[in-house]
Structures are given as C-alpha cells and as structure tokens.
Amino acid sequence: MIFTENFINLKKEDIVNSLNTDGYFSIESALTAEFIDTIERDVANHRFLTNSNVLSGGYTNSQYFLTIVLIRKFLIFANH
C-alpha cells in the first residue's frame, strides 16, 4: 500500500479548502513506512547509473534529485 489510511480517508473538500485559503495542502505521514522503505532501498540500489537504460536519480553540483526514482517506483506499483 502506498498511502496511509489517514491520507486515503481525507475529504476532498478539506484539500480544496486548504488550497483555496492557504495556497497549498500539506499532510504528515501520507505515505506508508513500507513504501518509504522501498523508495530508500531503490535509491540505494540505483543511486547513479550512468550509461545504462535504467531509471535512476541524478546529480546537479551537490544536489541529488529523486524525481526519476519516484517515477520508477510509481511504474513498479502501477503494474502490480
């Protein structure tokens, strides 16, 4: 499971209200610990895969970007 019950049970109206009044929506613990663990393991295993056809994170100067790794996780879970 990707999302916690707390996140799944949110009312759409509460999210919309937060966006309309604050300009953003935030919730702690939206992702399950299990899902976060799989992301952390995947990042460790695919941290920097130069010259390969595998989706991985990327570096710019001293910053590491997880965007591609998160897409990879989405594709894995979407296919199950």
N, CA, C and O atoms as a printed pandas DataFrame, in Angstrom:
     atom_number atom_name residue_name chain_id  residue_number  x_coord  y_coord  z_coord
0              1         N          MET        A               1    0.848   -1.179    0.000
1              2        CA          MET        A               1    0.000    0.000    0.000
2              3         C          MET        A               1    0.894    1.243    0.000
3              4         O          MET        A               1    1.879    1.309    0.736
4              5         N          ILE        A               2    0.550    2.200   -0.810
5              6        CA          ILE        A               2    1.347    3.423   -0.926
6              7         C          ILE        A               2    0.947    4.448    0.125
7              8         O          ILE        A               2    1.810    5.025    0.787
8              9         N          PHE        A               3   -0.358    4.680    0.284
9             10        CA          PHE        A               3   -0.837    5.740    1.167
10            11         C          PHE        A               3   -1.397    5.194    2.476
11            12         O          PHE        A               3   -1.930    4.086    2.531
12            13         N          THR        A               4   -1.261    5.999    3.528
13            14        CA          THR        A               4   -1.804    5.638    4.837
14            15         C          THR        A               4   -3.321    5.811    4.832
15            16         O          THR        A               4   -3.873    6.528    3.997
16            17         N          GLU        A               5   -3.974    5.156    5.759
17            18        CA          GLU        A               5   -5.426    5.297    5.891
18            19         C          GLU        A               5   -5.800    6.754    6.166
19            20         O          GLU        A               5   -6.824    7.242    5.687
20            21         N          ASN        A               6   -4.967    7.438    6.935
21            22        CA          ASN        A               6   -5.200    8.850    7.249
22            23         C          ASN        A               6   -5.302    9.683    5.969
23            24         O          ASN        A               6   -6.164   10.554    5.855
24            25         N          PHE        A               7   -4.424    9.410    5.019
25            26        CA          PHE        A               7   -4.439   10.141    3.753
26            27         C          PHE        A               7   -5.624    9.709    2.893
27            28         O          PHE        A               7   -6.305   10.550    2.306
28            29         N          ILE        A               8   -5.868    8.427    2.820
29            30        CA          ILE        A               8   -6.955    7.900    1.992
30            31         C          ILE        A               8   -8.313    8.419    2.458
31            32         O          ILE        A               8   -9.195    8.675    1.639
32            33         N          ASN        A               9   -8.482    8.574    3.767
33            34        CA          ASN        A               9   -9.767    8.998    4.320
34            35         C          ASN        A               9   -9.989   10.508    4.328
35            36         O          ASN        A               9  -11.017   10.979    4.813
36            37         N          LEU        A              10   -9.036   11.268    3.797
37            38        CA          LEU        A              10   -9.219   12.723    3.726
38            39         C          LEU        A              10  -10.405   13.067    2.832
39            40         O          LEU        A              10  -10.675   12.391    1.839
40            41         N          LYS        A              11  -11.091   14.114    3.202
41            42        CA          LYS        A              11  -12.196   14.603    2.389
42            43         C          LYS        A              11  -11.654   15.564    1.336
43            44         O          LYS        A              11  -10.827   16.423    1.642
44            45         N          LYS        A              12  -12.113   15.422    0.119
45            46        CA          LYS        A              12  -11.675   16.295   -0.970
46            47         C          LYS        A              12  -11.925   17.759   -0.635
47            48         O          LYS        A              12  -11.135   18.633   -0.993
48            49         N          GLU        A              13  -13.028   18.015    0.054
49            50        CA          GLU        A              13  -13.368   19.389    0.398
50            51         C          GLU        A              13  -12.309   20.022    1.303
51            52         O          GLU        A              13  -12.018   21.212    1.181
52            53         N          ASP        A              14  -11.731   19.224    2.215
53            54        CA          ASP        A              14  -10.688   19.750    3.106
54            55         C          ASP        A              14   -9.438   20.124    2.317
55            56         O          ASP        A              14   -8.793   21.133    2.603
56            57         N          ILE        A              15   -9.102   19.310    1.328
57            58        CA          ILE        A              15   -7.930   19.601    0.484
58            59         C          ILE        A              15   -8.191   20.864   -0.330
59            60         O          ILE        A              15   -7.343   21.755   -0.390
60            61         N          VAL        A              16   -9.354   20.940   -0.950
61            62        CA          VAL        A              16   -9.709   22.110   -1.774
62            63         C          VAL        A              16   -9.740   23.367   -0.922
63            64         O          VAL        A              16   -9.249   24.413   -1.345
64            65         N          ASN        A              17  -10.308   23.278    0.271
65            66        CA          ASN        A              17  -10.370   24.433    1.168
66            67         C          ASN        A              17   -8.966   24.915    1.532
67            68         O          ASN        A              17   -8.705   26.117    1.543
68            69         N          SER        A              18   -8.072   23.986    1.827
69            70        CA          SER        A              18   -6.695   24.353    2.158
70            71         C          SER        A              18   -6.014   25.032    0.967
71            72         O          SER        A              18   -5.310   26.028    1.131
72            73         N          LEU        A              19   -6.226   24.490   -0.218
73            74        CA          LEU        A              19   -5.640   25.096   -1.420
74            75         C          LEU        A              19   -6.187   26.498   -1.665
75            76         O          LEU        A              19   -5.448   27.409   -2.039
76            77         N          ASN        A              20   -7.479   26.656   -1.451
77            78        CA          ASN        A              20   -8.099   27.968   -1.688
78            79         C          ASN        A              20   -7.702   29.003   -0.644
79            80         O          ASN        A              20   -7.534   30.174   -0.982
80            81         N          THR        A              21   -7.547   28.603    0.610
81            82        CA          THR        A              21   -7.243   29.570    1.656
82            83         C          THR        A              21   -5.749   29.770    1.870
83            84         O          THR        A              21   -5.300   30.893    2.097
84            85         N          ASP        A              22   -4.972   28.686    1.798
85            86        CA          ASP        A              22   -3.530   28.770    2.079
86            87         C          ASP        A              22   -2.664   28.754    0.831
87            88         O          ASP        A              22   -1.516   29.197    0.859
88            89         N          GLY        A              23   -3.217   28.244   -0.264
89            90        CA          GLY        A              23   -2.440   28.138   -1.496
90            91         C          GLY        A              23   -1.657   26.842   -1.597
91            92         O          GLY        A              23   -0.951   26.618   -2.580
92            93         N          TYR        A              24   -1.774   25.994   -0.598
93            94        CA          TYR        A              24   -1.082   24.702   -0.616
94            95         C          TYR        A              24   -1.826   23.731    0.297
95            96         O          TYR        A              24   -2.670   24.127    1.100
96            97         N          PHE        A              25   -1.493   22.461    0.153
97            98        CA          PHE        A              25   -2.037   21.425    1.027
98            99         C          PHE        A              25   -0.884   20.596    1.546
99           100         O          PHE        A              25    0.013   20.235    0.784
100          101         N          SER        A              26   -0.894   20.293    2.821
101          102        CA          SER        A              26    0.172   19.509    3.442
102          103         C          SER        A              26   -0.424   18.508    4.422
103          104         O          SER        A              26   -1.390   18.807    5.124
104          105         N          ILE        A              27    0.161   17.324    4.459
105          106        CA          ILE        A              27   -0.254   16.308    5.427
106          107         C          ILE        A              27    0.976   15.496    5.819
107          108         O          ILE        A              27    1.776   15.103    4.970
108          109         N          GLU        A              28    1.110   15.257    7.106
109          110        CA          GLU        A              28    2.207   14.415    7.584
110          111         C          GLU        A              28    1.796   12.958    7.459
111          112         O          GLU        A              28    0.623   12.621    7.613
112          113         N          SER        A              29    2.746   12.115    7.186
113          114        CA          SER        A              29    2.549   10.667    7.137
114          115         C          SER        A              29    1.533   10.243    6.086
115          116         O          SER        A              29    0.678    9.400    6.357
116          117         N          ALA        A              30    1.616   10.808    4.907
117          118        CA          ALA        A              30    0.725   10.399    3.816
118          119         C          ALA        A              30    1.158    9.061    3.227
119          120         O          ALA        A              30    0.320    8.269    2.796
120          121         N          LEU        A              31    2.463    8.808    3.209
121          122        CA          LEU        A              31    2.995    7.560    2.657
122          123         C          LEU        A              31    3.242    6.555    3.770
123          124         O          LEU        A              31    3.643    6.922    4.875
124          125         N          THR        A              32    2.999    5.281    3.469
125          126        CA          THR        A              32    3.244    4.237    4.469
126          127         C          THR        A              32    4.745    4.051    4.669
127          128         O          THR        A              32    5.541    4.339    3.775
128          129         N          ALA        A              33    5.116    3.573    5.838
129          130        CA          ALA        A              33    6.526    3.298    6.143
130          131         C          ALA        A              33    7.086    2.263    5.177
131          132         O          ALA        A              33    8.246    2.350    4.773
132          133         N          GLU        A              34    6.270    1.291    4.808
133          134        CA          GLU        A              34    6.703    0.249    3.865
134          135         C          GLU        A              34    7.067    0.857    2.510
135          136         O          GLU        A              34    8.084    0.497    1.918
136          137         N          PHE        A              35    6.243    1.772    2.027
137          138        CA          PHE        A              35    6.516    2.407    0.746
138          139         C          PHE        A              35    7.779    3.259    0.811
139          140         O          PHE        A              35    8.585    3.245   -0.119
140          141         N          ILE        A              36    7.953    3.992    1.890
141          142        CA          ILE        A              36    9.164    4.803    2.067
142          143         C          ILE        A              36   10.400    3.913    2.107
143          144         O          ILE        A              36   11.430    4.259    1.528
144          145         N          ASP        A              37   10.307    2.772    2.784
145          146        CA          ASP        A              37   11.430    1.822    2.816
146          147         C          ASP        A              37   11.782    1.336    1.418
147          148         O          ASP        A              37   12.963    1.215    1.090
148          149         N          THR        A              38   10.776    1.055    0.583
149          150        CA          THR        A              38   11.066    0.590   -0.777
150          151         C          THR        A              38   11.732    1.690   -1.598
151          152         O          THR        A              38   12.609    1.406   -2.414
152          153         N          ILE        A              39   11.329    2.934   -1.392
153          154        CA          ILE        A              39   11.971    4.050   -2.094
154          155         C          ILE        A              39   13.426    4.173   -1.659
155          156         O          ILE        A              39   14.317    4.332   -2.493
156          157         N          GLU        A              40   13.667    4.097   -0.348
157          158        CA          GLU        A              40   15.038    4.214    0.156
158          159         C          GLU        A              40   15.925    3.086   -0.370
159          160         O          GLU        A              40   17.078    3.328   -0.728
160          161         N          ARG        A              41   15.409    1.868   -0.423
161          162        CA          ARG        A              41   16.188    0.740   -0.956
162          163         C          ARG        A              41   16.461    0.941   -2.444
163          164         O          ARG        A              41   17.565    0.681   -2.922
164          165         N          ASP        A              42   15.451    1.404   -3.166
165          166        CA          ASP        A              42   15.615    1.613   -4.597
166          167         C          ASP        A              42   16.649    2.703   -4.875
167          168         O          ASP        A              42   17.461    2.569   -5.791
168          169         N          VAL        A              43   16.623    3.772   -4.095
169          170        CA          VAL        A              43   17.612    4.843   -4.259
170          171         C          VAL        A              43   19.013    4.309   -3.994
171          172         O          VAL        A              43   19.946    4.610   -4.738
172          173         N          ALA        A              44   19.161    3.519   -2.937
173          174        CA          ALA        A              44   20.477    2.953   -2.613
174          175         C          ALA        A              44   20.978    2.054   -3.741
175          176         O          ALA        A              44   22.173    2.038   -4.037
176          177         N          ASN        A              45   20.076    1.310   -4.367
177          178        CA          ASN        A              45   20.478    0.372   -5.420
178          179         C          ASN        A              45   20.637    1.022   -6.789
179          180         O          ASN        A              45   21.295    0.457   -7.663
180          181         N          HIS        A              46   20.057    2.178   -6.987
181          182        CA          HIS        A              46   20.089    2.832   -8.301
182          183         C          HIS        A              46   20.505    4.296   -8.189
183          184         O          HIS        A              46   20.004    5.152   -8.918
184          185         N          ARG        A              47   21.411    4.567   -7.286
185          186        CA          ARG        A              47   21.781    5.947   -6.983
186          187         C          ARG        A              47   22.309    6.704   -8.198
187          188         O          ARG        A              47   21.896    7.837   -8.447
188          189         N          PHE        A              48   23.193    6.107   -8.937
189          190        CA          PHE        A              48   23.786    6.816  -10.067
190          191         C          PHE        A              48   24.184    5.792  -11.120
191          192         O          PHE        A              48   25.250    5.181  -11.036
192          193         N          LEU        A              49   23.328    5.613  -12.102
193          194        CA          LEU        A              49   23.550    4.585  -13.116
194          195         C          LEU        A              49   23.855    5.234  -14.458
195          196         O          LEU        A              49   23.003    5.284  -15.346
196          197         N          THR        A              50   25.065    5.724  -14.592
197          198        CA          THR        A              50   25.490    6.353  -15.831
198          199         C          THR        A              50   25.632    5.299  -16.929
199          200         O          THR        A              50   26.063    4.173  -16.678
200          201         N          ASN        A              51   25.268    5.680  -18.130
201          202        CA          ASN        A              51   25.396    4.816  -19.301
202          203         C          ASN        A              51   24.621    3.512  -19.175
203          204         O          ASN        A              51   25.094    2.458  -19.601
204          205         N          SER        A              52   23.457    3.583  -18.602
205          206        CA          SER        A              52   22.586    2.414  -18.537
206          207         C          SER        A              52   21.179    2.847  -18.934
207          208         O          SER        A              52   20.877    4.040  -18.965
208          209         N          ASN        A              53   20.343    1.901  -19.228
209          210        CA          ASN        A              53   18.971    2.205  -19.618
210          211         C          ASN        A              53   17.999    2.006  -18.472
211          212         O          ASN        A              53   16.836    1.669  -18.692
212          213         N          VAL        A              54   18.466    2.212  -17.258
213          214        CA          VAL        A              54   17.645    2.060  -16.063
214          215         C          VAL        A              54   17.372    3.445  -15.490
215          216         O          VAL        A              54   18.282    4.267  -15.386
216          217         N          LEU        A              55   16.109    3.706  -15.114
217          218        CA          LEU        A              55   15.788    4.994  -14.497
218          219         C          LEU        A              55   16.503    5.116  -13.165
219          220         O          LEU        A              55   16.482    4.186  -12.358
220          221         N          SER        A              56   17.128    6.244  -12.932
221          222        CA          SER        A              56   17.827    6.480  -11.666
222          223         C          SER        A              56   17.713    7.947  -11.301
223          224         O          SER        A              56   17.176    8.745  -12.070
224          225         N          GLY        A              57   18.216    8.302  -10.133
225          226        CA          GLY        A              57   18.264    9.695   -9.719
226          227         C          GLY        A              57   19.349   10.418  -10.498
227          228         O          GLY        A              57   20.037    9.823  -11.327
228          229         N          GLY        A              58   19.492   11.694  -10.227
229          230        CA          GLY        A              58   20.515   12.449  -10.935
230          231         C          GLY        A              58   21.125   13.526  -10.064
231          232         O          GLY        A              58   20.497   14.018   -9.127
232          233         N          TYR        A              59   22.350   13.884  -10.383
233          234        CA          TYR        A              59   23.080   14.897   -9.632
234          235         C          TYR        A              59   23.198   16.188  -10.427
235          236         O          TYR        A              59   23.355   16.164  -11.648
236          237         N          THR        A              60   23.121   17.308   -9.731
237          238        CA          THR        A              60   23.462   18.613  -10.263
238          239         C          THR        A              60   24.285   19.299   -9.191
239          240         O          THR        A              60   23.768   19.634   -8.125
240          241         N          ASN        A              61   25.552   19.506   -9.466
241          242        CA          ASN        A              61   26.501   20.030   -8.472
242          243         C          ASN        A              61   26.438   19.163   -7.217
243          244         O          ASN        A              61   26.867   18.010   -7.255
244          245         N          SER        A              62   25.917   19.682   -6.112
245          246        CA          SER        A              62   25.881   18.902   -4.868
246          247         C          SER        A              62   24.484   18.396   -4.526
247          248         O          SER        A              62   24.291   17.800   -3.465
248          249         N          GLN        A              63   23.501   18.621   -5.407
249          250        CA          GLN        A              63   22.110   18.224   -5.144
250          251         C          GLN        A              63   21.777   16.929   -5.862
251          252         O          GLN        A              63   22.094   16.769   -7.041
252          253         N          TYR        A              64   21.138   16.001   -5.156
253          254        CA          TYR        A              64   20.677   14.750   -5.751
254          255         C          TYR        A              64   19.173   14.825   -5.940
255          256         O          TYR        A              64   18.453   15.167   -5.002
256          257         N          PHE        A              65   18.687   14.513   -7.130
257          258        CA          PHE        A              65   17.267   14.595   -7.441
258          259         C          PHE        A              65   16.647   13.213   -7.537
259          260         O          PHE        A              65   17.147   12.348   -8.256
260          261         N          LEU        A              66   15.552   13.006   -6.807
261          262        CA          LEU        A              66   14.874   11.718   -6.774
262          263         C          LEU        A              66   13.746   11.611   -7.785
263          264         O          LEU        A              66   13.110   10.560   -7.861
264          265         N          THR        A              67   13.473   12.627   -8.549
265          266        CA          THR        A              67   12.298   12.659   -9.415
266          267         C          THR        A              67   12.187   11.405  -10.273
267          268         O          THR        A              67   11.128   10.780  -10.321
268          269         N          ILE        A              68   13.248   11.040  -10.935
269          270        CA          ILE        A              68   13.208    9.877  -11.818
270          271         C          ILE        A              68   13.005    8.604  -11.008
271          272         O          ILE        A              68   12.300    7.697  -11.451
272          273         N          VAL        A              69   13.614    8.522   -9.825
273          274        CA          VAL        A              69   13.446    7.346   -8.972
274          275         C          VAL        A              69   11.991    7.228   -8.539
275          276         O          VAL        A              69   11.458    6.119   -8.493
276          277         N          LEU        A              70   11.337    8.336   -8.223
277          278        CA          LEU        A              70    9.931    8.294   -7.831
278          279         C          LEU        A              70    9.050    7.841   -8.993
279          280         O          LEU        A              70    8.075    7.121   -8.783
280          281         N          ILE        A              71    9.377    8.250  -10.197
281          282        CA          ILE        A              71    8.631    7.775  -11.375
282          283         C          ILE        A              71    8.811    6.277  -11.507
283          284         O          ILE        A              71    7.856    5.558  -11.802
284          285         N          ARG        A              72   10.025    5.804  -11.293
285          286        CA          ARG        A              72   10.311    4.372  -11.364
286          287         C          ARG        A              72    9.445    3.617  -10.359
287          288         O          ARG        A              72    8.872    2.581  -10.695
288          289         N          LYS        A              73    9.344    4.128   -9.119
289          290        CA          LYS        A              73    8.526    3.479   -8.085
290          291         C          LYS        A              73    7.066    3.471   -8.502
291          292         O          LYS        A              73    6.372    2.471   -8.322
292          293         N          PHE        A              74    6.599    4.570   -9.052
293          294        CA          PHE        A              74    5.209    4.640   -9.499
294          295         C          PHE        A              74    4.938    3.570  -10.539
295          296         O          PHE        A              74    3.923    2.877  -10.467
296          297         N          LEU        A              75    5.842    3.426  -11.515
297          298        CA          LEU        A              75    5.653    2.444  -12.563
298          299         C          LEU        A              75    5.636    1.023  -12.008
299          300         O          LEU        A              75    4.866    0.183  -12.475
300          301         N          ILE        A              76    6.481    0.749  -11.014
301          302        CA          ILE        A              76    6.518   -0.578  -10.396
302          303         C          ILE        A              76    5.187   -0.872   -9.713
303          304         O          ILE        A              76    4.613   -1.944   -9.904
304          305         N          PHE        A              77    4.690    0.085   -8.911
305          306        CA          PHE        A              77    3.436   -0.137   -8.175
306          307         C          PHE        A              77    2.232   -0.113   -9.116
307          308         O          PHE        A              77    1.250   -0.812   -8.866
308          309         N          ALA        A              78    2.285    0.669  -10.182
309          310        CA          ALA        A              78    1.163    0.743  -11.113
310          311         C          ALA        A              78    0.977   -0.568  -11.869
311          312         O          ALA        A              78   -0.128   -0.886  -12.309
312          313         N          ASN        A              79    2.049   -1.320  -12.016
313          314        CA          ASN        A              79    1.970   -2.578  -12.751
314          315         C          ASN        A              79    1.607   -3.769  -11.885
315          316         O          ASN        A              79    1.547   -4.893  -12.382
316          317         N          HIS        A              80    1.362   -3.545  -10.581
317          318        CA          HIS        A              80    1.002   -4.654   -9.690
318          319         C          HIS        A              80   -0.462   -4.657   -9.388
319          320         O          HIS        A              80   -0.939   -5.522   -8.653
